[in-house]
Amino acid sequence: MLIAAGALLTGALTTIFTGSFIAGLAMAGLTAAMYFFAPKPKTALKKPASLADFKISQVQEGAPVPIVYGTVTIPGTITYYGNLKVEEVKQKARGGKGGGGSKEVTTGYRYYIDMWQVIAEGKIELLDVYLDNDETKKPSYSAQIFNDGTQDMYPTELELANRLKGVAHIYWRGFFVGENRTHVPTVYFKVKRVLNTGLPHENLNNGSNPAAVVYELLTKYGNIPVSDINLQSFISASQYYAQKGWGINYVITSTREIRDVINEILIAVDSFLDYDEQGRITIKILRKEDVKIATIEDDFIEFSLAKQAWNTLPNHFVATCVENGVEKALILENQAAKLYAQQIIRKEYDLTMFDFNTAASRLADIMKRESYPKMTLNVKVPIRWAWLRVGDVVEIKNTELGLRGEFRVVSVSEPKFTDNDVELTLLQHTGAIFDSHYTMPPASVWTPPPKTLQNFTRIRVIELDYDELPRYLVLVNREVGYEEGYAVFISYDNQTYNYLTTLTTFSVAGTIQNTYPDNTYDIDDDVGVIFRPYKLFEDMPLSVSRKNLFTEQRLLVINNELMLFQNVAPYGDTDYRITGIVRGVLHTTKATHNTNSQAFIAPIYNNILTIDATSTFYLKLVPVGRGQVGDISQAQVITITPQLRSRTPKPISRIRAFRQGSNVYIDVHVKDKRGAGVLNADAYTDTYPFDFDGTLYISLDGVNWEVKDTANFVINNSNAFTLRVKHFKDGRYSQERSIYIPTTDGEYVVN
């Protein structure tokens, strides 16, 4: 895709940087020659050298003018030379025999010429000038004219000369070539490019902003109209590169395709060009902070994966970078990857467009990224996923393989409308795993922290409403992380505590960060809960399929409502979003829960107590771990008053009345404790008349309660009346339900 993105810029630099744009010059034109050689100085100084003796390489029209970005050092390109001036160098010599006096003899000649040099495309700032790549050797001249590429200065004394619009150049008068030297020294210019694209932070301290560079290449040299560019994406990219400190120092000295130049620059800063929905060119950055924009869960026509082996990963990273104008090698080594591979695997990178510090930072990022064996997926999905674009991050869930993770889209095939599918290539998104912070280890030996158990502060004990015996769900959050369980002690007077059992299942306590209303769907896929853990020592539960939602042994507990849940996904830096919530399970009531309400995510394993008590009792939960037992005297006292909910009959779930004259036919639906979701649907049967345990108490208008041992009966009453019904079992009554039955024939139902 990166190549395809570049392919939209098919204009070549060939037609841009040619001699035709300085065709008005009546001299030899431009040359890309960096050094100008001529015959060596003559040893016999019979006469001074003429201009012809210099034989400076003839420039040719059509040679490219350098384009520079950031701060670079480049040699000048000679476009004119002439007006040679020669100065004799004389030295006094003694006379011969006979006492003759001294006389002056010519020992050499100093040469001066006028010279016009092109530096680069402007605008530039001239920082330094020196000779023959030696910063201590400065040019000597009688006068100079410098044009930064935007000014009007040029050597007017030259016939047919012009100011070379858009090109930075310099004219030397009386430039000192040297003594007895006919080799014109190479003049080096240290320059800083001054961009004027209008993008923010276009000129950084350590180079040009890559976004501004690409913008100029597109608009100035690629002739792309500004209206065809997504300007906001370039502004955002410019701000991002500035925040990262990614300035580039880059020179284009030869004819190249624009697309190749842009790709080279953008690859160095983890970016590429693409089209947006309006067909405009946009710059896209592969940020390690990118988050998923969609989840593809079990929606695959074909699915294959591959993962690189540890022993094939590079572990020795070498980058070429520039420090003070000198190329140097920067080396980083991943010792862990090297140990895995049992060999040195070398990989080289060209980071010469960055200064030394930036190159070191980029190489560290590259090392972290390339040292991890990322997984690659090739999938075929329904055509509805054709909207995904290269660079997008999506979450992939494959329940069959037990695979879940975030992946970046590397390629998207053209949709196949005949098959209604699209093929995706995805690469594991590991950027967010690695941070950018490094802490130097201390010089001393690490001392493990003391393993002192602390009493629990997040505890909840809930009386459950199933089976015949009172059962209690125990919810406890670890305090220090190395608790292996908790001993349960019971007391009936809050004085003497006896050991009951040890449990090992811990929960995750926390608070909800949103108001959770009571008017959601009974299975809530839309609103959900934002859960913030108190102390996260457990693995957050994974998402499950809809099929497994009703059999997964776990609960979400908020206040007094128990819920099942399907999906768990990170939400910001500290929170998790829970959706697919089944409200009010185990005979609890759906309710509104305010922000910061206490909540627990509770696995159901060995954290249920059976305590057959009918009066108030007390529990203490004492941490156990690392061969230690916490202090029971400091443990929190949990007071429990049994409601005997498992023994209390449930309210009648439904009453159906059918009047036919004075006869009213009644069907009462008694709520059993076990049924759908607990008993196998293939084995579960019911009878009619409905079978149930216990008896019913009924009353007409609340007078004279009557016992019924059947749920189906007939009342003979031609008047309108209110039927009241309650379930009686094991000496306990359910809550009362009622239905009003008028005199009109027909069916009446209360659910």
N, C-alpha and C positions, 0 to 999 in steps of 0.2 A: 504494500500500500504506500510505503514511503516513496518508492520509485514512481508509482502511478501518480502520487500527488505532485511529484516533481515534473511529471510528464506534461502537465498543463502549461509549463513555462518553456515552450519549445524555442523561443527566440534565443539565438546564440549571441555571445559577445562579439562574434566575428563581424557583424555589421554595425556594431556600436563603437568599438574601440579601434578604429582604423584611421589611417592617415587622411582619409577623405574629410575628416572634420577639421583638419588644419591645412586644407588644400590651398589656402591663400598664401602660404609661405613660399617665398621664392628661393628658399634655400634647400638643403638636401632632405628635409623632413625629419621624422622621428626615428630613433633607433632604440632597440632594447639591449644594446651592448652594454656590459657593465664595466669593462676594462678596455682601455684604448692603447694599443701597443704600436710602437714604431721602431725603426732601427735604433740600436744602441748608440749612445753618443760616440762621436768619432774621437779616437785617441789623439790624432794630430789636429791641433786647433789652428788650421791655416786660415779658416774663415768661419764666421758664425753660421749656425743652421738657419735655413730659410723656412718659411711656413710649409713649403712642400716637403721638407725633410721630416716634419712631424708626422705626416701621413696618418692623421687620426681617422679611425674607421668611418667610412662614409655612412651616414644615416640613410635609412630607406623609408619612404612614405608608406604608411600602412602598418607600421609596428605599433603594438598596443602601448597606451599610457597606463602606468600603474594606478590601481585603485586601492586606497589604503583605508583601514578602519582601526580605531584605537591608536596606540602609540607604537610606532615602528621605526626602524632605521633602514633607509633604502639609498642606493646610489642614484645620482642624477643622470639624466639622459641628455647628451649634448645635441643641440639642434643648430647651433651656429658657433663658429670660431673664426677669428681673424684679427687684423690690426696688430700683427706681431711687432713687438718692440724688443730690441736687443740692447743689453747694457754690458759693456766690457768690464771684466774683472782684471785689474792690473795689480802688479806687485813689484816693489822696487828690488832691483838686483844689482850686486856690486860689479864694478868694471873689471877688465882683464888686467894683465900684467902692465906695468908702467905706471900704476897709480891712478888709472882712469877713475872718474867718479861713477856713482850708481846711476842706474836708469830704470825706467818702468818697462815691464814686459807684460804682455797679455797672458793671463793664466786660464782664462775661461770666459764664459758669457752667461749672463742672467737673462732669462726669457720671460716676457710678459705678453699675454694675449687678452683680447676681449672674448668672452664666452657666454653663450646663452644656454641655460639648462632647464629642461622640463623636470619637475619633481614628481607630481602626482595629480590626480583629479582633486579639485578643491571642494570645499574650503578646508585649509589646514592651518595649524599653528606651528611655526618653526621653533623647535626647542634647542637644537644644537646643530653645528656644522663642523665636520672634521675631515681629514684627508687619509686616504689609504687605510681605512678601517682602524685608525689609531686616534683615540679620543684626545690625545695630548697634542696632536698636530692640527693647528688651525689654519685656515686659508688666509693668504695675504693679498690685498687688492687695494686699488685706489678708490673705487666706488662700487656700489651695487644697487640694483633695483629688484625688490622682492614683491611678488604678487601672490596673495594667498589663494587665488582661484576665483575670487569674487571682485577684485579691484580692477582699476583701469591703468595701472602702471605697466609700461613695457618700453623696450629700447627704441625710442622714436628715431634715433639716428640711422637705424637700419632700414634700407629701402624695402618697401612693401611689407614691413613688419606689422603684426596686429597683436592684440593683447591675449590671444589664445583663450577665448572664453571658456570658463569652467575649469581651466587647468592652472595649477599652481606652478610658477616658474621663477627663475632668478637669473639676472643678467649681471655678469662681472665685468667691470672695467679695470684693465691693468692687473689681471689675475696673474699672480706669480707662479710660473710653472716650476722653476727651480734653476739651479746653477748647473750648467753643462748637462742639462736633462731635456730630452725631447719626448719623454713619456709623460703625457698630461696626467697628473695625479687624479685618482678617482675621488670625487667629492661625495661624502656621505651626509645625508640629511636625516636627523632625528625629528620626526614630525608627529603631530597629534591631529587626528581628523576631527573636525568640528561639524557634526551633523545638524541639520535643520529640517527634520521631518515633521515636527510638531508633536511627536510622541513624548510622553513623560520620561524623564531619566534617560534620555537618548545618549548623553555623553557622561559616562561613568569615570570615576577616578582611575580605574584599572583597565579601561578600554571602552569600546563602543558597545552600546546595548544591542544584543543580537536581534531583538525585535525591530529596532530602528534600521539595522543593516539590511535585514530581509525586506522591510518595507521599501527602502530606497532601491534595492535591486529590482523589486517588482515594478515599481512605478517609474523609476528613472531609466532603467536599462531594459526592462521587459515590456515597457509601454503598456502596462496594465492600468486601466482607468481606476481612479480612487473609488468610484461607485461600485466596482466589481470586487472590492476588498471589504471584509468584515472588520471595520476599524476598531470596534470595541474589543475584539479578540486580540488585536495587536496592542491596544492600550493595556489590557490585563496582562498579556505576556511581558510587556515592557516593565510593568510594575513588579511582576514576579521575578524576572531576571535581576532587576535592581536590588530587590530584597535578598536574593541569593548572592549578590555580588559577582555575577557572571558577566564581566566585561570581556570582550574579545579584541585581540590585536591581530589583524589579518591583512594580507596583501594579495592582490590579484595582479600578476605580472605577465600573464600570457592569455591567449584567446581561449575562453572556456564557455561551456554551456551554462546559462544562468541556473538551470535546475540543479546541475552538479554542485555549483557553489553554494546554493541555498541548502541543499541536502547536507553537505559537509558541515555547514554552520549549525543547522538545527539538530543534527544527530549528536553533536557535541554537547548540546544543552537539553537532551531528552525531549525533542519536539519534532513536529513535522507539519506540513501543509495539507489542508483538506478543503473540501467544499462544505458550506453550511446548507441549511434547508432552502435558502434563497439562491443557491448557486454561487455565492460569493466565496472568495478565497479566505480561509480562516487559518489561524495558527493554533495548533493544538499541542499542549504540553502534557507529557506523561508524568504527572506529579505522583510522588510516592504517597501523598496524602489523599489521593483520589479515593472516593467511596463508591460503593455500588449504586447503580441507578435502577437495577432490576434484579429479580431472582427467577432463574429458570429451574423449576423443580419437576423432575420426572417427566419432562416434556421433550423427549428425545426420540427421533426416528432411528438414528444411528449414533453410537457413542464409542470412541476409542481414546486411549490415553497413553502417554509415554513420559518417562521421567529419566533424566540424565543420571548416570551413576556417579557416586562420590569420587571414584578413582579416575574420572575423566575431567573433573573440573579444574580450571586453572587455579594455581595457588601462588604463582610468582608473577607479579604485575609490574611491567616496565613502561614508563611513559616518557616521551621526549617532550621537554618543556623549555621555556626560555627564561633566563634570569640575567638581567642587565645586558640584554642583547646577545647573550651567549647560550647556545643550546646545551642542555644538560639532561642527564638521565635521572629520572625519579623512580625509585624502586619501593614497592610495598609487597609484603609477603604474608599470606594467611597461614599461620602455623598449624591451625587445626585442620584445614583442608589438606595441607601438606602431609600431616600424619595419616589422614585417611587414605590418601593416594599412595603413600610410601614412595613418592618420587616428586621431583620438581617439574611442574607443568607450567611453562612460561607463556605469557601472552603480552603483546606489545600494543601500545596506543600512541597516537600522535595527538598531543595536547599542546602543540606549539602556539596555538592561538590564545592561550591563557598565560597570565603571568605565573610565577612560581607558586605563590600561595594558593591561587585559584586552582591551578593544576593539581596540587597536592590534595585539596578538598575533593575535586572531581574524581581523582584516582581512588580515593578512599570510598567514595560512593560506588564507583565501578567495582571495586574489590568486594564490597559487601553484597552487591547485586549478583555478580558473576560467581561468587563462591557458594551459592546455594543451588541445589539441584531442583530447579523449578520444573513443575509438571506442565506438559503440553496436552491440550485436548483438541480432538477433531470430532466435531459433532454435526449431525444433520438434524435440524429442528423445523417445526412448521413455519410457514411463510410469515406468520404474524410477528416473528422475531426479525424480519428483514429491516426494521427501522434501526437496529443497532449499528453503530459506526465504529470504525477502527479507533482504538484508544479508550473506548468505554470500558468501565469495570462492572462486571455482573457477578452475582452470586450463583454458583452452580450447586444443585442438590441432586444427587443420584442415590435414592434410597436403596436400590438393589445392590450397589457397590459400597454403600456406606460412605460415600464421598460428599463432602461439603466444604466449600471454600470460595474465595474470591479470585476471579480470573479477569485478565485484560484481553479485550478483543484485538486480535492481530490481523485477521482478514475476514472479510464477509464476501461470499460469492454472490454473483448476480442471481436474483430470485428465479427459481424454476417454476413458472406458472403452470406448466404441464403437470408437474409433480407436487406443486404447492409446498415446496420446502426451500430451505436455504442452508448453506454449509458455513460453519464458523470454525475458525482456528483461534484457540484461546491459550494464553500463557499465564501461569500462576502469578497472581499479584502479591509479591512479597515485600514491596517497598515499605509498607506501613509497619512491618515487623521490626525494621532496623531504625534506630534513632540516630540523631546527628550529634550526640553528646558523648564526650569521652572524659573519663575521670582517671587520672594517673593513680596507680595503686600506691598505697603508703609503703614506706621502707620497712615497716615492722611486719612480723608474722601475724596472720589473722587469728583472732581469738574468738571462738564461738560464743554467742550470747548465752546467758544463763537460761536454763530450761525450767522456769518456775511457772507452775500452773496458776491460772487466775480463775476466779469464780465467774460463772456465766452471768451475763446481764441481759441477754435476749432469749427469753424462755416463754413458751406458750403451751398450755395443756388444754386440750379440747375434748369434751365428752362427745363421742360419736353416737350415731343414731341407727345402728343396725345390730343384728343378732339379738339374742335374748339377754345376755349378760352385759353390764355396763363396761364399755371399753373407752380408753382415753388415748388420743393421739398426742405424742410428746414432740414438741418442736424446739430445737436448741441450736444456736449458732456458736461455732467455736470462737474463742477469745484470743488464743495465741497461735493456733494453727497446728500444734502437735498433740492435741488431745486425741486419744485413741477411742474414747468412749466416755460414758458417764454412769456413775453408780446412782441408783434410785433408792432413796430411803423414805419410809412412810411412818406417819404418826397419827394417832387419833385424838391426842390431847395437846399437840404442839410442844410436848416436853420430851418424851422418850421416842427416839427414832430408831426404827429397825430396818436393816438392809432388806430390800425387796428383789432387785435384779440389776443387771448392768446392760445398758443398751449402747449400740455403736453407730446408729444412723443419725447423722447431723443434717440440719436444714440450713437454708440461707435466709437470714433475716434482713429486713430492709424497710424502706418506705416507698409509697407510690408518689410520683411527681406530677400527677394530673388528677383531676376530679373524675371519678369513674361513676357514671350515672346508672340508675336502675332501669332506664328505658332502652337499653341496648337489646339487640336480638338475643334469644336464649343461647345461641352459639354466635359469639361476637367475633367477626372477622374484620371489623371496620374501626372501632374505637380503640380498643386495647388498653393496656396498662403500661405506663413508664415506671420501671422498677429500679430503684437505686439500692444496691447491697450495702449492708452495714460493714461487715468485714468479709471479704470474699476469699475463704480458704477452700471452698469446694469448687469443682468445675461446674459452671453454669450448665443446666440441662440443655440438650440439643433439641432441635425441632424434630417432630415426628410426623408421619403421614396421617391423613384424616382417618385412615383405616385403624391405625394404632392409637388414635386419640382416646378412645373409650376404654382401652385396656392397659394403657401405660400407668404404672403404679406411682403416681405423683399428683400433688395438689398445689394449687395457688390459694393461699389463705389470706383474706383481707378482712379485718375485724371479725365478724361472726359468719361470714359467707365463705363456703368452700367451693372451689372451682377446679375444673380440669383445664388444661391449656395445651395448645399444639405447637405454636411457633415462638422461638426466642431469638432475638437478633440484637446485636450491639446498637446502642443509640447514644451518639456522642461519645465523650471520653469516659464517663462513669456509669452510664445507665444502660438498661436493656428494655426493648419493647417486646411485650408479650401480647400475642393475638391468637385467634382461634380458641377463645375462652368459652367453656361451657359453664353457664352461670348456675348457682344455687344447687349444687349436687348434694347427695346424702341428706336430703330433706332440710337443707338450709334455705334461707329466703334471699332472693335477689334484692340488693339494697344499694343506695348511693354511698360512695366512699369518697371522702374529701382528700385533697392534696395533703401529703405527709402522714396519711393513715399508715399504721403499722401493717406489715405484710410479711408472709413467709412463703418461700418456695420449698415444698416439703416432699421428699421422696418417701414412699411407704415401703418399709422393709421390716426392721425389727424395732420399730419405735411406737408400738401400740401396747398399752398395758390393760390387763383385765383385772379390775378391782371391784369386787361385789360388796360395795358399801352403800348404805342407805342414808348415812348422816355425814356431816362435814368431816373431812380428813385433810392431812397436810403432807406435802411432798417436799423433798430437797434433792437437787440434782448436783452431784459432786463430780468434778472432772477427774479423769483417769488417763495417765499416759506417761511414757518413758520411765516406767517403774515407780511412778509417784501417784498418790491419791490426794486430792485437794482437801482443804480444811472444811469439814462439815459444819463447824460452828459459824463459819462466815458465809455459808451458802444461803441463797435466797429462799425464803419460805413461800411456797405456793399453796394457797388455800383453795380447796375444791369442795363445793357443796353439790352433791349429785342431784341431777334433775331426773334421773332414771328415764331418760328420753327413749332408750331402747325398749322399755317396758310400757311406755305410754302409747296407746293406740293413736294412729294418725287420723287427722280429720277426714271425713268422707270426701272422696275426690269428685264424685259426680252423682247427681240425683236426677232421674228421669221420671216424669209423671205424664200419663196419658189419660185424659178424661173422656169418657164415653157415657154421657148421661150422668147418672148419680154414681157410677163406678169409676174410680180412679186407680189405674194400674201403676204401681210404683216399682222402679228398679233402683237399688242403691249400690253404688260401686265403692267397695271398701278398699282402702289403699294398703296393699301388702308391703312388707319390708323388702322382699326380694322379687325381682322381675326382670324387665328389660335391661340389658347391659350386664346382668349378673348371671341369669340362667341362660343356658343354650337355647337359642330361638327354635332350633329344630326339635328340641325335646320338651319345650314348654307348652302346656295345654291348660285350658280353663274349662269350666263346666257352667251349665245353665240349668237351673238357677245357680247363681254365683255361690261358690263355696268359700267360707272364711272361718277364722277362729273367733270365738267369743259370741256376743249377742249385740243386737241393736236396740237402742231405746228411742222410741218415737213419741211425738206429742203433737196434737192438733191445737194450734194457737197457744202452746205452752201450758196446757192443762192436762192432767192425768197421763203421766208418762207410762207407756206400755212397752213390754218386752217383745221383741221379735227375734226368732232364731233363724230367719231366712232373710235374704236381701231382696226378695221379690214377693210382693204381697199386694192385696187389693183393699182399698178403703172405699166404703160406701157412704158418700156424703154429697148431697146435691148443692150444698152451700159452698161459697168461697172460703178457703181456709189457708193457713200457713202451716206447712209440715216442718217439724224440727226433728233432726236426727243426730244421734251421737253413738259412737262405737264404745262398747264396754268389754274389757278383757283383763283378766288377772287383777280384778279389784280396782282398775283405773279407767277413767273415762277419757275419750278424745274430746277435742274442741267440737262445739256444736255447729252444724250446717243447717240451713233452712231454705225452703222453696215456697213461693206463693202460688197457689192454684186457684184461678178464678172459676166462674160457673160455665164459661164457654168451653165447648168441646175442643180438643186438640192436644198437641204435645207441648210440654214445658220442661225445660232443662236448665239445671244449674251445674256449672263446671267448677 
